[in-house]
Amino acid sequence: MNRLRWLCRRGMLELDSWLAPFLETRYADLAPELQGVFARLLDQDDLALFDWFTGASELPDEFRFVVAAIKSTRYPRS
């Protein structure tokens, strides 16, 4: 988990605000194979991630479910 937490800290605030809360609130509920997909997602380039999350570029099928889960998560406001 510590490695995943570190990888969720990106160079873009928008990515940080999507990835880190998802890890803390929903990652544990994912099936093991989807946890692996999430880990592989974190190995991707920041700009590619941003484009996939915003719909600016086509999302690879491998990441489609996990990105949809991240985007559909509602986070409490501080």
Phi and psi in degrees as GROMACS dihedral restraints (atoms count N, CA, C in turn):
[ dihedral_restraints ]
;  ai    aj    ak    al  type     phi  dphi    fc
    3     4     5     6     1   -61.3    20    10
    4     5     6     7     1   -40.3    20    10
    6     7     8     9     1   -62.8    20    10
    7     8     9    10     1   -43.4    20    10
    9    10    11    12     1   -64.9    20    10
   10    11    12    13     1   -40.4    20    10
   12    13    14    15     1   -59.5    20    10
   13    14    15    16     1   -43.5    20    10
   15    16    17    18     1   -62.9    20    10
   16    17    18    19     1   -42.9    20    10
   18    19    20    21     1   -68.7    20    10
   19    20    21    22     1   -23.3    20    10
   21    22    23    24     1   -73.9    20    10
   22    23    24    25     1   -16.5    20    10
   24    25    26    27     1   -83.6    20    10
   25    26    27    28     1   103.5    20    10
   27    28    29    30     1  -106.7    20    10
   28    29    30    31     1  -178.6    20    10
   30    31    32    33     1   -85.5    20    10
   31    32    33    34     1     0.4    20    10
   33    34    35    36     1  -125.1    20    10
   34    35    36    37     1   128.6    20    10
   36    37    38    39     1   -57.6    20    10
   37    38    39    40     1   -38.6    20    10
   39    40    41    42     1   -60.6    20    10
   40    41    42    43     1   -43.2    20    10
   42    43    44    45     1   -66.5    20    10
   43    44    45    46     1   -41.8    20    10
   45    46    47    48     1   -57.0    20    10
   46    47    48    49     1   -41.8    20    10
   48    49    50    51     1   -74.1    20    10
   49    50    51    52     1   -18.0    20    10
   51    52    53    54     1   -89.5    20    10
   52    53    54    55     1   -47.3    20    10
   54    55    56    57     1   -77.7    20    10
   55    56    57    58     1   -49.8    20    10
   57    58    59    60     1   -62.6    20    10
   58    59    60    61     1   -46.7    20    10
   60    61    62    63     1   -63.5    20    10
   61    62    63    64     1   -36.0    20    10
   63    64    65    66     1   -61.8    20    10
   64    65    66    67     1   -44.2    20    10
   66    67    68    69     1   -57.9    20    10
   67    68    69    70     1   -43.6    20    10
   69    70    71    72     1   -74.9    20    10
   70    71    72    73     1   -29.4    20    10
   72    73    74    75     1  -104.4    20    10
   73    74    75    76     1   -28.7    20    10
   75    76    77    78     1  -129.2    20    10
   76    77    78    79     1   -15.4    20    10
   78    79    80    81     1   -56.5    20    10
   79    80    81    82     1   -44.7    20    10
   81    82    83    84     1   -61.9    20    10
   82    83    84    85     1   -24.5    20    10
   84    85    86    87     1   -83.7    20    10
   85    86    87    88     1   -10.3    20    10
   87    88    89    90     1   -73.3    20    10
   88    89    90    91     1   148.3    20    10
   90    91    92    93     1   -63.5    20    10
   91    92    93    94     1   151.5    20    10
   93    94    95    96     1   -52.5    20    10
   94    95    96    97     1   -39.2    20    10
   96    97    98    99     1   -67.0    20    10
   97    98    99   100     1   -33.1    20    10
   99   100   101   102     1   -75.6    20    10
  100   101   102   103     1   -29.8    20    10
  102   103   104   105     1   -61.2    20    10
  103   104   105   106     1   -39.3    20    10
  105   106   107   108     1   -64.6    20    10
  106   107   108   109     1   -39.7    20    10
  108   109   110   111     1   -63.2    20    10
  109   110   111   112     1   -42.3    20    10
  111   112   113   114     1   -60.4    20    10
  112   113   114   115     1   -43.5    20    10
  114   115   116   117     1   -61.6    20    10
  115   116   117   118     1   -41.1    20    10
  117   118   119   120     1   -67.4    20    10
  118   119   120   121     1   -35.0    20    10
  120   121   122   123     1   -59.3    20    10
  121   122   123   124     1   -40.6    20    10
  123   124   125   126     1   -68.0    20    10
  124   125   126   127     1   -16.1    20    10
  126   127   128   129     1   -82.9    20    10
  127   128   129   130     1    -2.9    20    10
  129   130   131   132     1   -84.6    20    10
  130   131   132   133     1   160.5    20    10
  132   133   134   135     1   -64.4    20    10
  133   134   135   136     1   141.8    20    10
  135   136   137   138     1   -55.6    20    10
  136   137   138   139     1   -44.6    20    10
  138   139   140   141     1   -66.4    20    10
  139   140   141   142     1   -37.2    20    10
  141   142   143   144     1   -64.6    20    10
  142   143   144   145     1   -44.7    20    10
  144   145   146   147     1   -58.8    20    10
  145   146   147   148     1   -47.7    20    10
  147   148   149   150     1   -59.5    20    10
  148   149   150   151     1   -45.1    20    10
  150   151   152   153     1   -62.9    20    10
  151   152   153   154     1   -39.0    20    10
  153   154   155   156     1   -67.4    20    10
  154   155   156   157     1   -42.5    20    10
  156   157   158   159     1   -68.4    20    10
  157   158   159   160     1   -32.7    20    10
  159   160   161   162     1   -92.4    20    10
  160   161   162   163     1    -7.0    20    10
  162   163   164   165     1    82.4    20    10
  163   164   165   166     1    12.1    20    10
  165   166   167   168     1   -73.2    20    10
  166   167   168   169     1   -21.9    20    10
  168   169   170   171     1  -142.5    20    10
  169   170   171   172     1   163.1    20    10
  171   172   173   174     1   -66.1    20    10
  172   173   174   175     1   131.6    20    10
  174   175   176   177     1   -86.1    20    10
  175   176   177   178     1   128.1    20    10
  177   178   179   180     1   -60.3    20    10
  178   179   180   181     1   141.5    20    10
  180   181   182   183     1   -53.8    20    10
  181   182   183   184     1   -36.5    20    10
  183   184   185   186     1   -55.6    20    10
  184   185   186   187     1   -34.4    20    10
  186   187   188   189     1  -100.4    20    10
  187   188   189   190     1    -2.6    20    10
  189   190   191   192     1   -55.2    20    10
  190   191   192   193     1   -49.2    20    10
  192   193   194   195     1   -66.0    20    10
  193   194   195   196     1   -45.5    20    10
  195   196   197   198     1   -66.4    20    10
  196   197   198   199     1   -42.0    20    10
  198   199   200   201     1   -63.8    20    10
  199   200   201   202     1   -41.2    20    10
  201   202   203   204     1   -61.7    20    10
  202   203   204   205     1   -40.5    20    10
  204   205   206   207     1   -64.7    20    10
  205   206   207   208     1   -41.8    20    10
  207   208   209   210     1   -63.7    20    10
  208   209   210   211     1   -46.5    20    10
  210   211   212   213     1   -67.4    20    10
  211   212   213   214     1   -27.1    20    10
  213   214   215   216     1   -87.6    20    10
  214   215   216   217     1    -7.1    20    10
  216   217   218   219     1   -73.5    20    10
  217   218   219   220     1   132.5    20    10
  219   220   221   222     1  -101.1    20    10
  220   221   222   223     1   127.9    20    10
  222   223   224   225     1  -108.3    20    10
  223   224   225   226     1   140.2    20    10
  225   226   227   228     1   -67.4    20    10
  226   227   228   229     1   144.6    20    10
  228   229   230   231     1   -81.6    20    10
  229   230   231   232     1   145.5    20    10
